[in-house]
Amino acid sequence: DKYVYGVTSWLDKNVQVVAHKVEQADTLDSLSLKYYSRPDLWWVIADYNKIVDPFITLYHNIDILYIPSLSNISYK
């Protein structure tokens, strides 16, 4: 049931995160660029927050997104 193809399990929740208050202009790729300097890693944020549709309007659907540290990424 995951939109992100190629990934079969959710990212482990036991990592350091930054809580980001979603603003109107935020998208997954813009947040990935902001926090990781790479817009192509949008799927890490989506997966960690269990977002299955990356095209949703974040501002209308989510208040806080958790941005996991890339240095501690692992899978359950």
N, C-alpha and C positions, 0 to 999 in steps of 0.2 A: 503493500500500500504506500510505498514511498515514491515520490516523484523523482528524486535524485537517483538516476540510474547508475549502476556500478557500485553502489554502496548498499550492503545488505543488512547492516546492523547499525544501531544508533551510536553516536559518540558517547564515550564514558562521561558521566556527569561529575566525576571526582577530579576536576581540574580548576585552575585559577581562572576567574572570569572578571569581566568588566560589565557592570550594569549600565546600559545605554537607554536613556529616555528617548523614545521614538518621536521624531519631529516630522512635520508634514512632508518635507522633501526627501526623507530617508528612503533608500531602496537597499536591498541586500548587497548589490554590487558596490554602491556608494559607501556603505558601512565597511565592506571588506577592503575597499581602497583606503579608507580612513584608518582602520585599525591594523591592517596587514600589508598595506602598500601594494596590494594585488587584488584587482576587482574579480579575478577568476576564482577566488577562494570564497565566493558568496555562499557556496553550498555548505561550508563549515558552520557558518552562522545559522543557516536554514536548518541543517541537521541537528545542531545542538539545541535549538529552540523548537524542534519537532514541527517545523513548517513544511508541509507536504506540497504546497502550491507556491512556488517562488514568485508568482506574478500577483499575489495579493497586495493590496494597498496597505502597507504596514501601519500607517498613521491611523486608519480607521479600524484596525483589527487588533493591534498590539500596543500596550503602553510601554513596557520595558522589554528590551532584548538583551540577552546575555551573550557577551562576546568571549568565547573561550580563548585561552592562551594557546598559540600554535605549538609552543615548545612542549606542551604536555598532552597533546592529542593522542588518544588511543581509543580502541573500540571495545565494546562489551563483548 
